[in-house]
Amino acid sequence: MLVFINIAGGVALILFAVRFLRKGLDRLLGDQLGPVMQRYADSRIRSFFSGLFVAVIAPSSTTMSVLAVQTVRAGHLPARRVLAVMLGADVGLTVMVLLLALRLDRFSPAFIALGVLLFQFTWARRSRGVGQVILSLGFIFLGIGMISRAAAAMPPSGDLVALLEIGARHPFLLAALAVALAVALQSSTAAIGLTMGLASADLPGIDPLSLAVPVVLGANVGVGLTLLMIAGAECDARRLALSNLFCKTATAVLLLSLAGWVVQAVDLLPANLDRKIALTHSGFNVLMALLFLPLVNPVFGLASRMIPDRPDARAVPFAPRFINNAHIDGTAIATGQSRQEILRVSAIVRAMLDDLWTALHDRDADLARSVKERDDQVDLLDREIKRFLTRITGDDSDEKTSAEVMAQLRYVNELETIGDIIDQNLGDLVVERARDEVWFSDAGWQELDGFYRKVAENLLIAETAFATRDQLLAQRLLRHKQALNQLDRQLRDTHFTRLRQGQEQSHESSALHLDILTHLKRINSCVTHVAYAIVQTHPDDARA
């Protein structure tokens, strides 16, 4: 029983270390991975090497899966191109396993000591990130060592040894178990680390390579299933995941069919057992790239036939596009996803305001009602984004991350308030005007239209400032608030002057005219709150 507990503890330590490593890389690299990957992926070959490079510096299959899905959903790259990126990333991810094959578990205390020194006793984001990476590697080496020592202590007639003997004789069954293990752990590194630990124990009657090769193949397929789980309901993302899974499964089935010869070939390699296992992992992904990189278009075409476009887009329930509450991988990637979703909310709110103004001009009650219905979409995204953002913050979140999350929460809250003003206030006024056939004077309409255009411009400036964290735009918004408040007072005085002059149309539309000014001013106040959030989040960068 103690053997099983020690093995389980080693696996748990590796799993924690892989997650901790992703967070350390997140501290070091921030949200730069996606733009770097997208910038150089302008052809199939360059896409392959772009994915390989990013995966080498950020060796996490979950991170790469999230980046791939995010890239497809945002439309930065076509899904066919991202499939080539993923083939390169699969090769790049093998570097971590090659590092594990060095079996530095005897040096794990030194890694842990240095990692704790940098992570716990320094304050710079970069040095803490380096410390977190080193500490994670120490934990991984320590976990593999724990598994090796526990497996070596197993009695020759134990149940686990008997199960491993059965698995070594049935490679397809063993690969299927490895698939389930990789999906459960959401890490091929943890699954292969477990295999290295067990194989190095030199169990009697078991060929370690006959045990290790099927596990390596199954673990790679399990990573493909993880991508399919992350993809969600968006068609192109699901096609990408299915194409990637097809490449992995086809390569795995091919090698499992030739398992005896593959084991013999691997055994001839001039390396120790751990390196043979790591080279099997690398060889699998290199072979997959050689087979399927030239076939990216046909494979993706097959996936497209299996997942056709929905005939009626209206049948697709409205839902978040860029965030997935089930998968949060690294604070920088997560805040990048939430930022894109918030920009989507901003685009919906701007369209609501524009369409409502058109409905006001045309006295189109139906268009006004359709605009009001869109507020339900804003409310849904607001709830999901806030739920997502509150899950990002935690004990290991630094000050910069917390400030970014707070800025995003403030902005999405202002957008939700603007949506409510459009729905509950301006929308009702437009319907009222259409029903009562209220007419503005020419001068009154021109004043309202000019005021609206300034508010709409500020809404667009706020969106751009939020996306770019541009301090000049934030300062410009703050100046616009004062100017617009002064303009509001001038327009009210002008309107009162027309009333005193006895203009009939001004009397009929007076209440509506003043209410519209009031609600547009409220919207502008919400907009300028974004500028305060940006200045507060990045006070050192503020430029007057």
For each residue, the residues with C-beta under 8 A, 3 or more apart:
1: 4 5
2: 5 6
3: 6 7 150 151 153 154 158 160
4: 1 7 8 160
5: 1 2 8 9
6: 2 3 9 10 146 147 149 150
7: 3 4 10 11 146 147 150 151 194 197 198
8: 4 5 11 12
9: 5 6 12 13 143 146
10: 6 7 13 14 143 144 145 146 147 150 194 197
11: 7 8 14 15 143 147 185 190 193 194
12: 8 9 15 16 143
13: 9 10 16 17 139 140 142 143 146
14: 10 11 17 18 139 140 143 144 187 189 190 193 194
15: 11 12 18 19 185 187 190
16: 12 13 19 20 139
17: 13 14 20 21 136 137 138 139 140 143
18: 14 15 21 22 60 136 140 187 189 190
19: 15 16 22 23
20: 16 17 23 24 132 135 136 139
21: 17 18 24 25 59 60 132 133 136 137 140
22: 18 19 25 26 58 60 62 63 329 330
23: 19 20 26 27 132 330 331 396
24: 20 21 27 28 129 130 131 132 133 135 136
25: 21 22 28 29 57 58 59 60 63 129 133 330
26: 22 23 29 30 129 330 331 332 333
27: 23 24 30 125 126 128 129 132 398
28: 24 25 126 129 130 133
29: 25 26 32 33 57 58 332
30: 26 27 332
31: 34 35 332 333 335 336
32: 29 35 36
33: 29 36 37 54 57 58 63 67 333
34: 31 37 38 67 70 71 76 333 336
35: 31 32 38 39
36: 32 33 39 40 50 53 54
37: 33 34 40 41 50 51 54 67 71 85
38: 34 35 41 71 76 77
39: 35 36 50
40: 36 37 46 47 49 50 53
41: 37 38 46 47 50 51 77 81 82 84 85
42: 46 47
43: 46 47
44: 47 48 81 84 293 296
45: 48 49 84 293
46: 40 41 42 43 49 50
47: 40 41 42 43 44 50 51 77 81 82 84 85 88
48: 44 45 51 52 84 85 87 88 289 293
49: 40 45 46 52 53 88
50: 36 37 39 40 41 46 47 53 54 85 88
51: 37 41 47 48 54 55 64 84 85 86 87 88 89 90 92
52: 48 49 55 56 88 89 91 92
53: 36 40 49 50 56 57 88 92
54: 33 36 37 50 51 57 58 64 67 89 92
55: 51 52 58 59 64 88 89 90 91 92 93 95
56: 52 53 59 92 95
57: 25 29 33 53 54
58: 22 25 29 33 54 55 63 64
59: 21 25 55 56 92 93 95 96 189
60: 18 21 22 25 63 64 93 329
61: 64 65 93 187 188 189 223 226
62: 22 65 66 186 187 226 230 327 329
63: 22 25 33 58 60 66 67 329 330 333
64: 51 54 55 58 60 61 67 68 86 89 93
65: 61 62 68 69 223 226 227 230
66: 62 63 69 70 230 327 329 330 333 337
67: 33 34 37 54 63 64 70 71 333
68: 64 65 71 72 82 85 86 89 227 240
69: 65 66 72 73 227 230 231 232 234 237 240 241 324
70: 34 66 67 73 74 322 333 336 337 340
71: 34 37 38 67 68 74 76 77 82 85
72: 68 69 75 77 78 79 82 234 236 237 240
73: 69 70 234 236 237 321 322
74: 70 71 322 340
75: 72
76: 34 38 71
77: 38 41 47 71 72 81 82 85
78: 72 81 82 236
79: 72 82 83 236 237 239 240 243 300
80: 83 84 296 297 300
81: 41 44 47 77 78 84 85
82: 41 47 68 71 72 77 78 79 85 86 240
83: 79 80 86 87 240 243 244 296 299 300
84: 41 44 45 47 48 51 80 81 87 88 293 296
85: 37 41 47 48 50 51 68 71 77 81 82 88 89
86: 51 64 68 82 83 89 90 227 240 244
87: 48 51 83 84 90 91 247 288 289 292 293 296
88: 47 48 49 50 51 52 53 55 84 85 91 92 289
89: 51 52 54 55 64 68 85 86 92 93
90: 51 55 86 87 93 94 220 223 248 285 288 289
91: 52 55 87 88 94 282 285 286 289
92: 51 52 53 54 55 56 59 88 89 95
93: 55 59 60 61 64 89 90 96 97 188 285
94: 90 91 97 98 278 281 282 285
95: 55 56 59 92 98 99
96: 59 93 99 100 189
97: 93 94 100 101 188 189 192 277 278 281 282
98: 94 95 101 102 275 278 279 282
99: 95 96 102 137
100: 96 97 103 140 141 144 189 192 193 196 274 278
101: 97 98 196 274 275 277 278 279
102: 98 99 274
103: 100 106 141 144 196 200 274
104: 107 108 111 137 141
105: 108 141 142 144 145 148
106: 103 145
107: 104 110 111 141
108: 104 105 111 112 138 139 141 142 145
109: 112 113 138
110: 107 113 114 138
111: 104 107 108 114 115 134 135 137 138 141
112: 108 109 115 116 135 138 139 142
113: 109 110 116 117
114: 110 111 117 118 131 134 135 138
115: 111 112 118 119 131 132 133 134 135 136 137 138
116: 112 113 119 120 121 131 135
117: 113 114 120 121 122 131
118: 114 115 121 122 127 128 130 131 132 134 135
119: 115 116 122 128 131 132 135
120: 116 117 131
121: 116 117 118
122: 117 118 119 127 128 131
123: 127 128
124: 127 128
125: 27 128 129 398 400
126: 27 28 129 130
127: 118 122 123 124 130 131
128: 27 118 119 122 123 124 125 131 132 398
129: 24 25 26 27 28 125 126 132 133
130: 24 28 118 126 127 133 134
131: 24 114 115 116 117 118 119 120 122 127 128 134 135
132: 20 21 23 24 27 115 118 119 128 129 135 136
133: 21 24 25 28 115 129 130 136 137
134: 111 114 115 118 130 131 137 138
135: 20 24 111 112 114 115 116 118 119 131 132 138 139
136: 17 18 20 21 24 115 132 133 139 140
137: 17 21 99 104 111 115 133 134 140 141
138: 17 108 109 110 111 112 114 115 134 135 141 142
139: 13 14 16 17 20 108 112 135 136 142 143
140: 13 14 17 18 21 100 136 137 143 144 189 193
141: 100 103 104 105 107 108 111 137 138 144 145
142: 13 105 108 112 138 139 145 146
143: 9 10 11 12 13 14 17 139 140 146 147 193 197
144: 10 14 100 103 105 140 141 147 148 193 196 197
145: 10 105 106 108 141 142 148 149 197
146: 6 7 9 10 13 142 143 149 150 197
147: 6 7 10 11 143 144 150 151 193 194 196 197 198
148: 105 144 145 151 152 196 197 198 200 201
149: 6 145 146 152 153
150: 3 6 7 10 146 147 153 154 197
151: 3 7 147 148 154 197 198 200 201 203
152: 148 149 201 202
153: 3 149 150
154: 3 150 151 158 160 161 201 203
155: 158 161
156: 161 203 204 205
157: 161 162
158: 3 154 155 161 162
159: 162 163
160: 3 4 154 163 164
161: 154 155 156 157 158 164 165 203 204 205 206
162: 157 158 159 165 166
163: 159 160 166 167
164: 160 161 167 168 198 203 206 211
165: 161 162 168 169 205 206
166: 162 163 169 170 173
167: 163 164 170 173 174 177 211 214
168: 164 165 171 174 206 207 210 211
169: 165 166 210
170: 166 167 173 174
171: 168 174 175 210 213 214 256 259
172: 175 176 214 256
173: 166 167 170 176 177
174: 167 168 170 171 177 178 211 214 215 218
175: 171 172 178 179 214 215 217 218 221 252 256
176: 172 173 179 180 218
177: 167 173 174 180 181 215 218
178: 174 175 181 182 191 195 214 215 216 217 218 219 221 222
179: 175 176 182 183 218 219 221 222 225
180: 176 177 183 184 222
181: 177 178 184 185 191 194 218 219 222
182: 178 179 185 186 187 188 190 191 218 219 220 221 222 223 225 226
183: 179 180 186 222 225 226 229
184: 180 181
185: 11 15 181 182 190 191
186: 62 182 183 226
187: 14 15 18 61 62 182 190 191
188: 61 93 97 182 191 192 219 220 222 223 281
189: 14 18 59 61 96 97 100 140 192 193
190: 11 14 15 18 182 185 187 193 194
191: 178 181 182 185 187 188 194 195 215 218 219 222
192: 97 100 188 189 195 196 215 216 219 277 278 281
193: 11 14 100 140 143 144 147 189 190 196 197
194: 7 10 11 14 147 181 190 191 197 198
195: 178 191 192 198 199 211 212 215 216 219 277
196: 100 101 103 144 147 148 192 193 199 200 212 273 274 277
197: 7 10 143 144 145 146 147 148 150 151 193 194 200 201
198: 7 147 148 151 164 194 195 201 203 211
199: 195 196 208 209 211 212 273 274 277
200: 103 148 151 196 197 208 273 274
201: 148 151 152 154 197 198
202: 152 208
203: 151 154 156 161 164 198 206 208
204: 156 161
205: 156 161 165
206: 161 164 165 168 203 210 211
207: 168 210 211 263
208: 199 200 202 203 211 212 273
209: 199 212 213 263 266 267 273 276 277
210: 168 169 171 206 207 213 214 259 263
211: 164 167 168 174 195 198 199 206 207 208 214 215
212: 195 196 199 208 209 215 216 273 276 277 280
213: 171 209 210 216 217 255 259 262 263 266 280
214: 167 171 172 174 175 178 210 211 217 218 256 259
215: 174 175 177 178 191 192 195 211 212 218 219
216: 178 192 195 212 213 219 220 277 280 281 284
217: 175 178 213 214 220 221 252 255 256 284
218: 174 175 176 177 178 179 181 182 191 214 215 221 222 252
219: 178 179 181 182 188 191 192 195 215 216 222 223 281
220: 90 182 188 216 217 223 224 248 251 252 281 284 285
221: 175 178 179 182 217 218 224 225 245 248 249 252
222: 178 179 180 181 182 183 188 191 218 219 225 226
223: 61 65 90 182 188 219 220 226 227 248
224: 220 221 227 228 241 244 245 247 248 249
225: 179 182 183 221 222 228 229 245
226: 61 62 65 182 183 186 222 223 229 230
227: 65 68 69 86 223 224 230 231 240 241 244 245
228: 224 225 231 238 241 242 245
229: 183 225 226 326 327
230: 62 65 66 69 226 227 241 324 326 327
231: 69 227 228 234 237 238 240 241
232: 69 237 238 324
233: 238 316 319
234: 69 72 73 231 237 238 321
235: 238 239 307 309 310
236: 72 73 78 79 239 240
237: 69 72 73 79 231 232 234 240 241
238: 228 231 232 233 234 235 241 242 307
239: 79 235 236 242 243 300 303 304 307
240: 68 69 72 79 82 83 86 227 231 236 237 243 244 300 303
241: 69 224 227 228 230 231 237 238 244 245
242: 228 238 239 245 246 303 306 307
243: 79 83 239 240 246 247 296 299 300 302 303
244: 83 86 224 227 240 241 247 248
245: 221 224 225 227 228 241 242 248 249
246: 242 243 249 250 299 302 303
247: 87 224 243 244 250 251 288 291 292 299
248: 90 220 221 223 224 244 245 251 252 288
249: 221 224 245 246 252 253
250: 246 247 253 254 291 292
251: 220 247 248 254 255 284 287 288 291 292
252: 175 217 218 220 221 248 249 255 256 284
253: 249 250 256 257
254: 250 251 257 258
255: 213 217 251 252 258 259 262 284 287
256: 171 172 175 214 217 252 253 259
257: 253 254
258: 254 255 261 262
259: 171 210 213 214 255 256 262 263
260: 263 264
261: 258 264 265
262: 213 255 258 259 265 266 280
263: 207 209 210 213 259 260 266 267
264: 260 261 267 268
265: 261 262 268 269
266: 209 213 262 263 269 276 279 280
267: 209 263 264 276
268: 264 265
269: 265 266 275 276 279
270:
271: 275 276 279
272: 275 276
273: 196 199 200 208 209 212 276 277
274: 100 101 102 103 196 199 200 277 278
275: 98 101 269 271 272 278 279
276: 209 212 266 267 269 271 272 273 279 280
277: 97 101 192 195 196 199 209 212 216 273 274 280 281
278: 94 97 98 100 101 192 274 275 281 282
279: 98 101 266 269 271 275 276 282 283
280: 212 213 216 262 266 276 277 283 284
281: 94 97 188 192 216 219 220 277 278 284 285
282: 91 94 97 98 278 279 285 286
283: 279 280 286 287
284: 216 217 220 251 252 255 280 281 287 288
285: 90 91 93 94 220 281 282 288 289
286: 91 282 283 289 290
287: 251 255 283 284 290 291
288: 87 90 247 248 251 284 285 291 292
289: 48 87 88 90 91 285 286 292 293
290: 286 287 293
291: 247 250 251 287 288 295
292: 87 247 250 251 288 289 295 296 299
293: 44 45 48 84 87 289 290 296
294:
295: 291 292 298 299
296: 44 80 83 84 87 243 292 293 299 300
297: 80 300 301
298: 295 301 302
299: 83 243 246 247 292 295 296 302 303
300: 79 80 83 239 240 243 296 297 303 304
301: 297 298 304 305
302: 243 246 298 299 305 306
303: 239 240 242 243 246 299 300 306 307
304: 239 300 301 307 308
305: 301 302 308
306: 242 302 303
307: 235 238 239 242 303 304
308: 304 305
309: 235
310: 235 313 315 316
311: 315
312: 315
313: 310 316
314:
315: 310 311 312
316: 233 310 313
317:
318: 377 380
319: 233 380 384
320: 323 324 341 381 384 385 388
321: 73 234 340 341 344
322: 70 73 74 337 338 340 341 344
323: 320 334 337 338 341 384 385 388
324: 69 230 232 320 327 328 337
325: 328 384 387 388 391
326: 229 230
327: 62 66 229 230 324
328: 324 325 334 388 391 392
329: 22 60 62 63 66 333 334
330: 22 23 25 26 63 66 333 334
331: 23 26 334 335 392 397 401
332: 26 29 30 31 335 336 401
333: 26 31 33 34 63 66 67 70 329 330 336 337
334: 323 328 329 330 331 337 338 388 392
335: 31 331 332 338 339 389 392 401 404 405 408
336: 31 34 70 332 333 339 340
337: 66 70 322 323 324 333 334 340 341 388
338: 322 323 334 335 341 342 385 388 389 392 408
339: 335 336 342 343 408 466 467
340: 70 74 321 322 336 337 343 344
341: 320 321 322 323 337 338 344 345 381 384 385 388
342: 338 339 345 346 385 408 411 412 415 466
343: 339 340 346 347 463 466 467
344: 321 322 340 341 347 348 381
345: 341 342 348 349 378 381 382 385 412 415 416
346: 342 343 349 350 411 415 459 462 463 466
347: 343 344 350 351 463
348: 344 345 351 352 374 377 378 381 419
349: 345 346 352 353 378 415 418 419 422 459
350: 346 347 353 354 456 459 460 463
351: 347 348 354 355 374
352: 348 349 355 356 371 374 375 378 419 422
353: 349 350 356 357 418 422 452 455 456 459 523
354: 350 351 357 358 456
355: 351 352 358 359 367 370 371
356: 352 353 359 360 367 368 371 422 426 427 430
357: 353 354 360 361 449 452 456
358: 354 355 361 362 364 367
359: 355 356 362 363 364 365 367 368 371 430 434
360: 356 357 363 368 426 429 430 433 516
361: 357 358 445 449
362: 358 359 367
363: 359 360 430 433 434 437
364: 358 359 367 368 434
365: 359 368 369 430 431 434 435
366: 369 370
367: 355 356 358 359 362 364 370 371
368: 356 359 360 364 365 371 372 427 430 431 434
369: 365 366 372 373 427 431
370: 355 366 367 373 374
371: 352 355 356 359 367 368 374 422 423 427
372: 368 369 375 422 423 427
373: 369 370 376
374: 348 351 352 370 371 377 378 419
375: 352 372 378 379 419 420 422 423
376: 373 379 380
377: 318 348 374 380 381
378: 345 348 349 352 374 375 381 382 415 416 419
379: 375 376 382 383 416 419
380: 318 319 376 377 383 384
381: 320 341 344 345 348 377 378 384 385 412
382: 345 378 379 385 386 412 413 415 416 419
383: 379 380 386 387
384: 319 320 323 325 341 380 381 387 388
385: 320 323 338 341 342 345 381 382 388 389 408 412
386: 382 383 389 390 409 412
387: 325 383 384 390 391
388: 320 323 325 328 334 337 338 341 384 385 391 392
389: 335 338 385 386 392 393 405 408 409
390: 386 387 393
391: 325 328 387 388
392: 328 331 334 335 338 388 389 397 401 405
393: 389 390 397 401 402 405
394: 397
395:
396: 23
397: 331 392 393 394 401 402 405
398: 27 125 128 401 402
399: 402 403
400: 125 403 404
401: 331 332 335 392 393 397 398 404 405
402: 393 397 398 399 405 406
403: 399 400 406 407 536 537
404: 335 400 401 407 408 537
405: 335 389 392 393 397 401 402 408 409
406: 402 403 409 410 533 537
407: 403 404 410 411 466 533 534 536 537
408: 335 338 339 342 385 389 404 405 411 412
409: 386 389 405 406 412 413
410: 406 407 413 414 529 530 533
411: 342 346 407 408 414 415 462 466 530 533
412: 342 345 381 382 385 386 408 409 415 416
413: 382 409 410 416 417
414: 410 411 417 418 526 527 529 530
415: 342 345 346 349 378 382 411 412 418 419 526
416: 345 378 379 382 412 413 419 420
417: 413 414 420 421 526
418: 349 353 414 415 421 422 459 523 526 527
419: 348 349 352 374 375 378 379 382 415 416 422 423
420: 375 416 417 423 424 425
421: 417 418 424 425 426 519 522 523 526
422: 349 352 353 356 371 372 375 418 419 425 426 427 523
423: 371 372 375 419 420 426 427
424: 420 421 427 428
425: 420 421 422 428 429 515 519
426: 356 360 421 422 423 429 430 516 519 520
427: 356 368 369 371 372 422 423 424 430 431
428: 424 425 431 432
429: 360 425 426 432 433 512 515 516 519
430: 356 359 360 363 365 368 426 427 433 434
431: 365 368 369 427 428 434 435
432: 428 429 435 436 438 512
433: 360 363 429 430 436 437 438 512
434: 359 363 364 365 368 430 431 437
435: 365 431 432
436: 432 433
437: 363 433 434
438: 432 433 508 509 512
439: 505 508 509
440: 444 445 448 505 509 512 513
441: 444 445 498 503 505 506 509
442: 445 446
443: 446 447 494 498
444: 440 441 447 448 495 498 505 506 509 513
445: 361 440 441 442 448 449
446: 442 443 449 450
447: 443 444 450 451 491 494 495
448: 440 444 445 451 452 491 513 516 517
449: 357 361 445 446 452 453
450: 446 447 453 454
451: 447 448 454 455 484 487 488 491 517 520
452: 353 357 448 449 455 456 520
453: 449 450 456 457
454: 450 451 457 458 480 484 487 524
455: 353 451 452 458 459 484 520 523 524 527
456: 350 353 354 357 452 453 459 460
457: 453 454 460 461
458: 454 455 461 462 477 480 484 524 527 528
459: 346 349 350 353 418 455 456 462 463 523 527
460: 350 456 457 463 464
461: 457 458 464 465 473 476 477 480 527
462: 346 411 458 459 465 466 477 527 528 530 531
463: 343 346 347 350 459 460 466 467
464: 460 461 467 468 470 473
465: 461 462 468 469 470 473 474 477 530 531 534
466: 339 342 343 346 407 411 462 463 469 530 534
467: 339 343 463 464
468: 464 465 473
469: 465 466 534 537 538 541
470: 464 465 473 474 534
471: 474 475 534 535 538 541 542 543
472: 475 476 543
473: 461 464 465 468 470 476 477 531
474: 465 470 471 477 478 530 531 534 535 542
475: 471 472 478 479 531 535 542 543 544
476: 461 472 473 479 480
477: 458 461 462 465 473 474 480 481 527 528 530 531
478: 474 475 481 482 528 531 532 535
479: 475 476 482 483
480: 454 458 461 476 477 483 484 524 528
481: 477 478 484 485 524 525 528 531
482: 478 479 485 486
483: 479 480 486 487
484: 451 454 455 458 480 481 487 488 521 524
485: 481 482 488 489 521
486: 482 483 489 490
487: 451 454 483 484 490 491
488: 451 484 485 491 492 517 521
489: 485 486 492 493
490: 486 487 493 494
491: 447 448 451 487 488 494 495 517
492: 488 489 495 496 514 517
493: 489 490 496 497
494: 443 447 490 491 497 498
495: 444 447 491 492 498 499 506 510 513 514
496: 492 493 499 500
497: 493 494 500 501
498: 441 443 444 494 495 501 503 506
499: 495 496 502 503 506 507 510
500: 496 497
501: 497 498
502: 499 507
503: 441 498 499 506 507
504: 507 508
505: 439 440 441 444 508 509
506: 441 444 495 498 499 503 509 510 513
507: 499 502 503 504 510
508: 438 439 504 505
509: 438 439 440 441 444 505 506 512 513
510: 495 499 506 507 513 514
511: 514 515
512: 429 432 433 438 440 509 515 516
513: 440 444 448 495 506 509 510 516 517
514: 492 495 510 511 517 518
515: 425 429 511 512 518 519
516: 360 426 429 448 512 513 519 520
517: 448 451 488 491 492 513 514 520 521
518: 514 515 521 522
519: 421 425 426 429 515 516 522 523
520: 426 451 452 455 516 517 523 524
521: 484 485 488 517 518 524 525
522: 421 518 519 525 526
523: 353 418 421 422 455 459 519 520 526 527
524: 454 455 458 480 481 484 520 521 527 528
525: 481 521 522 528 529
526: 414 415 417 418 421 522 523 529
527: 414 418 455 458 459 461 462 477 523 524 530
528: 458 462 477 478 480 481 524 525 531 532
529: 410 414 525 526 532 533
530: 410 411 414 462 465 466 474 477 527 533 534
531: 462 465 473 474 475 477 478 481 528 534 535
532: 478 528 529 535 536
533: 406 407 410 411 529 530 536 537
534: 407 465 466 469 470 471 474 530 531 537 538
535: 471 474 475 478 531 532 538 539 542
536: 403 407 532 533 539
537: 403 404 406 407 469 533 534
538: 469 471 534 535 541 542
539: 535 536 542
540:
541: 469 471 538
542: 471 474 475 535 538 539
543: 471 472 475
544: 475
